[in-house]
Amino acid sequence: MAQFERLQVFQSMSRSPNARLHAMAELGNGMAVARWSNAHDARDYLAPSHHTLSCYLAGGTGTFRREHPGNKGAPDKLCILPAEHQSAWIINGEIQLAHLYIEQEQFALGAVALLDREPRSLQLEEATFLEDAEQAALFRQLCTLDWQEPGERLLASSLAHQLLDHALLNQVGLRQGLRLKGGLAPLQRRRVREFIEQHLDTPLPLSQLAALCALSEYHFARMFHSSFGVPPHRYVLARRLARACQLLRQPQPSLSEVALACGFASASHFSNRFRQALGATPRQYRAAFG
């Protein structure tokens, strides 16, 4: 429940006397999901610190934003609610919907890994009642799973990552009029990113990464955080875990070999880190995708 306590959109729905929570789950890696129903209500979201993707599963034809009463929802309509946005909603009639909550750090990691762009140069574009058949189908598939069953929760996590990737590729634009200061130059950023990807199986001390950019460790760490949206050690860990997930979807190699290939000192260290991030052991992850 700790993550949900930080999710303002989730908390706003929870405070409603008319909204009903049907299911929720933390999916690891800064993402969580919830399925709701609501009726005859009004909800305001005031500058949440996280992104929210929502999909209407049923109803919604009487739902609209207060400032645009003529634009109504419907099944399979999507809403993109970026962090720091503000919106006020009126719900007439009944509605069933799913929410995917994405912390800004996970968005930043996706922007770097998928788009090779500085996260601060990008913005998730706000959208109300968007039509996107592929994204709606992913949401519906997500909602068929039992999120409390460990294996299916891992499958839900995979679908959540697909939804985030889809949003990054289709619903992200450049921030207008932004002057980037204090980060790594594009060539430095690409050099560091490629070096990390090529050496995930080896120790990657901060000094070695800083040397790639001819910077002190202190200045490199600050500039890395500005450009990547996360500190160097978190980025490296995230990339190691992403590589581990790829390897675990294959019947071979062994768990010990996966640990070594991803730069973990031991299988137990790997298992602990993996469980902290994804809420399951590597063995459970392999079984879920086997």
Backbone torsions as a table, in degrees:
resi	resn	phi	psi	omega
1	MET	NA	-13.8	-174.4
2	ALA	-58.5	-43.6	-178.8
3	GLN	-65.1	-39.9	-177.7
4	PHE	-64.4	-27.8	178.1
5	GLU	-66.0	-20.5	179.9
6	ARG	-95.3	-4.2	-174.1
7	LEU	-96.9	104.1	-172.3
8	GLN	-65.8	-35.7	179.0
9	VAL	-65.9	-42.6	176.4
10	PHE	-61.0	-44.6	-178.6
11	GLN	-65.5	-37.1	177.1
12	SER	-62.2	-43.3	176.9
13	MET	-64.7	-38.9	-178.1
14	SER	-64.1	-30.6	-178.8
15	ARG	-78.1	-11.1	-178.4
16	SER	-75.0	132.8	176.3
17	PRO	-72.8	-13.6	-176.1
18	ASN	-101.8	-21.4	-178.3
19	ALA	-79.4	144.1	178.7
20	ARG	-125.5	127.3	177.5
21	LEU	-89.0	121.0	-178.4
22	HIS	-96.1	-32.7	-179.4
23	ALA	-163.3	151.3	175.6
24	MET	-154.3	156.0	178.2
25	ALA	-162.5	140.9	168.4
26	GLU	-84.3	128.4	-174.6
27	LEU	-102.7	2.6	-178.4
28	GLY	79.7	167.7	178.0
29	ASN	55.4	36.6	174.5
30	GLY	73.2	23.8	178.9
31	MET	-129.8	148.2	178.1
32	ALA	-147.5	158.5	-175.6
33	VAL	-135.4	149.2	177.7
34	ALA	-148.4	147.9	175.7
35	ARG	-119.6	128.8	-171.8
36	TRP	-126.9	159.0	159.7
37	SER	-129.1	154.2	-178.8
38	ASN	-155.0	160.3	180.0
39	ALA	-159.6	138.8	172.6
40	HIS	48.7	64.8	-171.4
41	ASP	-142.5	171.7	172.0
42	ALA	-139.9	130.6	-178.2
43	ARG	-131.9	138.7	176.0
44	ASP	-118.8	137.8	174.9
45	TYR	-118.3	119.9	-172.1
46	LEU	-117.5	96.4	174.1
47	ALA	51.2	58.5	176.1
48	PRO	-64.6	155.6	-179.3
49	SER	-85.7	-0.8	-176.4
50	HIS	-127.6	163.3	173.4
51	HIS	-87.8	151.3	176.1
52	THR	-134.7	126.7	169.9
53	LEU	-106.4	133.1	179.8
54	SER	-130.4	150.7	178.1
55	CYS	-135.7	130.4	176.9
56	TYR	-80.1	123.8	-178.7
57	LEU	-93.3	-31.9	178.5
58	ALA	-158.5	149.9	179.3
59	GLY	68.8	-156.3	177.6
60	GLY	97.8	-4.0	-176.7
61	THR	-70.7	-10.8	175.0
62	GLY	-108.5	13.2	-178.1
63	THR	-99.8	136.6	179.2
64	PHE	-156.5	162.5	172.3
65	ARG	-83.7	140.9	-172.6
66	ARG	-55.3	-36.7	-177.2
67	GLU	-81.5	-9.4	179.6
68	HIS	-134.6	68.8	-173.4
69	PRO	-65.4	-17.6	-178.4
70	GLY	-84.9	-10.5	-178.4
71	ASN	-100.2	109.3	-172.3
72	LYS	-110.2	156.1	179.2
73	GLY	-82.8	-179.0	178.7
74	ALA	-173.5	163.4	176.8
75	PRO	-55.3	139.3	-178.9
76	ASP	74.3	2.8	173.6
77	LYS	-77.1	145.4	-175.6
78	LEU	-117.3	148.3	173.4
79	CYS	-125.7	134.2	178.0
80	ILE	-110.8	113.8	-176.3
81	LEU	-116.5	96.8	-177.5
82	PRO	-70.0	160.4	170.8
83	ALA	-56.9	145.1	177.6
84	GLU	73.4	2.1	177.2
85	HIS	-76.7	167.7	173.3
86	GLN	-131.7	134.9	178.9
87	SER	-152.7	150.8	179.1
88	ALA	-128.3	128.8	-170.5
89	TRP	-121.3	142.0	173.3
90	ILE	-115.6	126.7	179.6
91	ILE	-114.5	106.8	172.8
92	ASN	-103.5	133.0	-174.6
93	GLY	80.2	-164.7	-176.1
94	GLU	-105.1	153.1	-179.8
95	ILE	-147.8	143.3	169.6
96	GLN	-121.7	135.1	-175.5
97	LEU	-151.2	160.9	175.6
98	ALA	-119.2	142.8	176.4
99	HIS	-117.7	136.2	167.4
100	LEU	-115.5	120.0	-178.5
101	TYR	-101.3	131.3	-175.2
102	ILE	-128.6	118.8	177.5
103	GLU	-72.3	151.2	-173.7
104	GLN	-62.2	-30.3	179.1
105	GLU	-64.3	-40.3	179.0
106	GLN	-68.1	-37.1	174.8
107	PHE	-60.4	-42.2	179.8
108	ALA	-62.7	-44.7	179.0
109	LEU	-61.1	-39.7	178.6
110	GLY	-66.5	-39.2	-179.6
111	ALA	-62.4	-40.9	-179.6
112	VAL	-71.8	-48.5	-174.3
113	ALA	-70.1	-39.7	-173.7
114	LEU	-91.1	-37.4	-173.3
115	LEU	-108.9	-12.0	-175.1
116	ASP	53.5	44.9	178.1
117	ARG	-126.7	155.0	174.0
118	GLU	-70.3	127.4	-178.5
119	PRO	-56.8	-35.0	-177.1
120	ARG	-71.0	-13.3	176.5
121	SER	-86.7	-6.4	-174.8
122	LEU	-115.2	155.8	173.1
123	GLN	-139.9	138.8	172.8
124	LEU	-72.6	124.5	-172.8
125	GLU	-82.5	123.7	-179.6
126	GLU	-64.2	136.9	179.3
127	ALA	-145.5	142.5	178.7
128	THR	-121.8	122.3	178.1
129	PHE	58.6	49.5	176.9
130	LEU	-73.6	145.1	174.1
131	GLU	-105.8	117.8	178.5
132	ASP	-150.3	98.3	-172.6
133	ALA	-61.1	-38.0	-178.4
134	GLU	-66.2	-44.6	-179.7
135	GLN	-67.6	-40.3	178.1
136	ALA	-62.7	-39.2	178.9
137	ALA	-64.9	-38.5	176.9
138	LEU	-63.8	-41.5	177.8
139	PHE	-61.9	-44.4	-178.5
140	ARG	-66.0	-38.4	175.5
141	GLN	-63.4	-41.8	177.7
142	LEU	-58.0	-39.0	-175.0
143	CYS	-79.9	-7.7	175.0
144	THR	-82.3	-12.4	-174.9
145	LEU	-87.1	152.5	172.8
146	ASP	-89.0	102.6	-173.3
147	TRP	-70.3	-13.6	179.5
148	GLN	-88.7	-12.8	176.8
149	GLU	-86.3	123.8	-171.2
150	PRO	-52.6	-45.8	-178.5
151	GLY	-64.1	-42.5	-178.9
152	GLU	-73.3	-27.8	175.1
153	ARG	-66.0	-35.5	176.6
154	LEU	-67.1	-38.9	174.9
155	LEU	-63.8	-37.6	177.1
156	ALA	-62.8	-39.6	177.4
157	SER	-61.0	-40.8	178.4
158	SER	-63.2	-42.5	178.0
159	LEU	-65.8	-36.7	177.5
160	ALA	-61.9	-40.9	177.0
161	HIS	-65.0	-36.6	176.7
162	GLN	-64.5	-39.1	177.7
163	LEU	-64.6	-41.5	177.8
164	LEU	-64.8	-44.8	178.3
165	ASP	-59.9	-41.5	179.2
166	HIS	-61.9	-42.5	178.9
167	ALA	-64.5	-41.4	179.3
168	LEU	-62.7	-37.7	-177.3
169	LEU	-81.0	-24.3	-171.2
170	ASN	-122.1	-18.6	-172.6
171	GLN	-129.0	28.1	178.9
172	VAL	-121.7	136.8	177.1
173	GLY	-130.4	171.4	178.2
174	LEU	-79.7	140.5	173.3
175	ARG	-68.2	132.7	-177.7
176	GLN	-86.0	138.3	174.6
177	GLY	69.4	19.8	-177.8
178	LEU	-92.0	129.3	174.7
179	ARG	-106.4	111.6	-176.7
180	LEU	-79.2	129.8	178.2
181	LYS	-133.8	147.7	169.8
182	GLY	86.1	0.7	-179.3
183	GLY	-104.4	-176.2	176.4
184	LEU	-74.7	147.5	173.7
185	ALA	-65.7	152.6	-178.8
186	PRO	-51.6	-40.6	179.4
187	LEU	-66.1	-40.9	177.3
188	GLN	-63.8	-44.4	-178.9
189	ARG	-60.3	-43.7	-179.2
190	ARG	-68.3	-39.2	179.6
191	ARG	-62.2	-44.9	-179.4
192	VAL	-66.4	-43.7	-178.5
193	ARG	-62.5	-45.0	-179.5
194	GLU	-67.1	-37.4	178.9
195	PHE	-64.0	-43.1	178.5
196	ILE	-60.8	-45.6	-178.4
197	GLU	-61.5	-35.2	-176.8
198	GLN	-82.2	-11.9	-174.9
199	HIS	-130.1	32.4	179.4
200	LEU	-65.7	-19.2	-178.7
201	ASP	-88.6	2.5	-177.8
202	THR	-123.9	160.4	173.4
203	PRO	-60.7	141.7	-178.9
204	LEU	-127.7	77.0	-179.7
205	PRO	-65.2	152.0	-179.3
206	LEU	-57.4	-37.3	-178.6
207	SER	-60.5	-37.5	-179.1
208	GLN	-68.8	-41.0	178.9
209	LEU	-68.4	-40.8	179.4
210	ALA	-62.7	-35.8	-178.6
211	ALA	-64.9	-28.3	178.1
212	LEU	-61.6	-26.3	-177.8
213	CYS	-109.7	6.6	-179.0
214	ALA	55.1	45.2	-179.5
215	LEU	-125.2	156.8	171.1
216	SER	-68.5	158.0	179.7
217	GLU	-59.2	-40.3	-178.2
218	TYR	-62.3	-51.2	-177.5
219	HIS	-69.6	-36.1	177.7
220	PHE	-61.9	-45.9	-178.1
221	ALA	-59.7	-42.2	179.4
222	ARG	-66.0	-44.0	-177.3
223	MET	-71.2	-34.9	176.3
224	PHE	-61.5	-47.7	-179.3
225	HIS	-60.1	-39.7	179.0
226	SER	-63.0	-39.7	-174.9
227	SER	-84.9	-33.3	-174.2
228	PHE	-103.7	-12.3	178.3
229	GLY	81.9	-3.8	179.5
230	VAL	-145.7	158.6	175.4
231	PRO	-66.0	158.1	-178.5
232	PRO	-54.6	-43.6	-175.2
233	HIS	-66.5	-33.2	178.6
234	ARG	-71.9	-38.1	178.5
235	TYR	-63.7	-46.7	-179.8
236	VAL	-61.0	-44.2	178.9
237	LEU	-61.6	-43.1	179.8
238	ALA	-61.6	-40.9	179.6
239	ARG	-69.7	-35.3	176.6
240	ARG	-65.0	-41.7	179.7
241	LEU	-68.7	-36.9	176.9
242	ALA	-63.3	-42.9	176.6
243	ARG	-62.7	-41.3	179.2
244	ALA	-60.9	-41.6	179.0
245	CYS	-60.7	-41.1	177.7
246	GLN	-61.1	-45.7	-177.8
247	LEU	-68.9	-35.0	-177.6
248	LEU	-71.0	-16.2	177.6
249	ARG	-79.7	-2.1	175.3
250	GLN	-106.0	149.1	-179.4
251	PRO	-64.9	-26.8	174.3
252	GLN	-125.7	153.6	7.9
253	PRO	-82.7	-179.2	178.0
254	SER	-70.5	166.7	179.6
255	LEU	-62.1	-38.0	177.6
256	SER	-64.3	-39.8	178.9
257	GLU	-68.1	-37.0	175.9
258	VAL	-62.4	-44.3	179.8
259	ALA	-57.7	-46.7	-179.2
260	LEU	-67.5	-38.9	-178.9
261	ALA	-66.7	-20.2	-178.0
262	CYS	-107.8	10.9	171.2
263	GLY	84.0	17.6	177.9
264	PHE	-92.7	140.8	-173.2
265	ALA	-66.6	-27.4	-178.1
266	SER	-155.7	164.6	178.3
267	ALA	-64.8	-35.1	-179.6
268	SER	-69.4	-40.2	176.7
269	HIS	-63.0	-43.0	177.2
270	PHE	-59.9	-47.5	-178.1
271	SER	-61.7	-42.1	179.7
272	ASN	-63.5	-45.9	180.0
273	ARG	-64.9	-41.3	-179.3
274	PHE	-63.4	-44.9	-179.7
275	ARG	-65.4	-39.0	178.1
276	GLN	-61.7	-37.2	-176.4
277	ALA	-82.1	-40.9	-172.0
278	LEU	-111.5	-5.8	178.2
279	GLY	75.6	16.8	179.1
280	ALA	-153.6	160.4	178.4
281	THR	-81.3	161.0	174.9
282	PRO	-56.4	-37.6	179.8
283	ARG	-64.2	-42.4	177.7
284	GLN	-64.9	-38.5	178.4
285	TYR	-62.6	-47.1	179.3
286	ARG	-61.0	-40.6	-179.6
287	ALA	-65.4	-37.6	-178.3
288	ALA	-65.3	-33.5	-178.3
289	PHE	-101.5	5.2	-179.1
290	GLY	-78.7	NA	NA
